[in-house]
Amino acid sequence: DIQMTQSPSSLSASVGDRVTITCRASQSIPNYLNWYQQKPGKAPKLLIYAASSLQSGVPSRFSGSGSGTDFTLTISSLQPEDFATYYCQQSYSFPYTFGQGTKLDIK
Amino acid sequence: QVQLQESGPGLVKPSETLSLTCNVSGGSVSPDYWTWIRQPPGQGLEWIGYVHASGSTNYNPSLKSRVTISVDTSKKQISLKLSSVTAADTALYYCARIPNIDSWPFDYWGQGTLVTVSS
């Protein structure tokens, strides 16, 4: 299985901050990398697919980059509604696997 | 807009079979893939498997011997069966759609249904 490792596991930040979350795959996954946001009691929501494509309806302050084994999710200016847990997920090979999550909370 | 709604028993006894249904509305089951993901309370996400509208499937090897995912295109339903459950199968179970696009993301999700395994 491909292991997905996110860093940091938790992060405290303030409204207006620029935040970057990193996801590393245990082997190359070209650009088969997706990012999700999950708020408490809610289903995950797709933010970014194919490493850098913004899902329809997602604010442009979210962006993704990377290829191969190293990927990043950046939020350019944190808004109050962005405090949540973020997961990366690879769909390059079976079984599909997720990172352990990064919990973003208010400083 | 595609909407997904999971349903099924919230409590299952150990060694029995967990059975869930996902109803699709606002769109067709074809030609997409449909997947199940689970999340134990307070933990991360685990992919269970998927079914294509044609009926072809792919399962997580960690669950393969116990899981069956099927599709009924006429009823617009996706089903999950997980046999011989234990407490470790207690989780929030989600169904989601995988469109046929780059990187096969899970773009629409149901709200999830909590299944507790307990006697």
Chai-1 contact restraints between the chains, C-beta under 6 A:
chainA,res_idxA,chainB,res_idxB,connection_type,confidence,min_distance_angstrom,max_distance_angstrom,comment,restraint_id
A,Y32,B,S103,contact,1.0,0.0,6.0,A-B,restraint_1
A,N34,B,S103,contact,1.0,0.0,6.0,A-B,restraint_2
A,N34,B,P105,contact,1.0,0.0,6.0,A-B,restraint_3
A,A43,B,Y94,contact,1.0,0.0,6.0,A-B,restraint_4
A,A43,B,W109,contact,1.0,0.0,6.0,A-B,restraint_5
A,A43,B,Q111,contact,1.0,0.0,6.0,A-B,restraint_6
A,A43,B,G112,contact,1.0,0.0,6.0,A-B,restraint_7
A,L46,B,P105,contact,1.0,0.0,6.0,A-B,restraint_8
A,L46,B,D107,contact,1.0,0.0,6.0,A-B,restraint_9
A,Y49,B,S103,contact,1.0,0.0,6.0,A-B,restraint_10
A,Y49,B,P105,contact,1.0,0.0,6.0,A-B,restraint_11
A,A50,B,D102,contact,1.0,0.0,6.0,A-B,restraint_12
A,A50,B,S103,contact,1.0,0.0,6.0,A-B,restraint_13
A,Y87,B,L45,contact,1.0,0.0,6.0,A-B,restraint_14
A,S91,B,S103,contact,1.0,0.0,6.0,A-B,restraint_15
A,S91,B,W104,contact,1.0,0.0,6.0,A-B,restraint_16
A,F94,B,N58,contact,1.0,0.0,6.0,A-B,restraint_17
A,P95,B,W47,contact,1.0,0.0,6.0,A-B,restraint_18
A,P95,B,N60,contact,1.0,0.0,6.0,A-B,restraint_19
A,Y96,B,W47,contact,1.0,0.0,6.0,A-B,restraint_20
A,F98,B,G44,contact,1.0,0.0,6.0,A-B,restraint_21
A,F98,B,L45,contact,1.0,0.0,6.0,A-B,restraint_22
A,Q100,B,G44,contact,1.0,0.0,6.0,A-B,restraint_23
A,G101,B,G44,contact,1.0,0.0,6.0,A-B,restraint_24
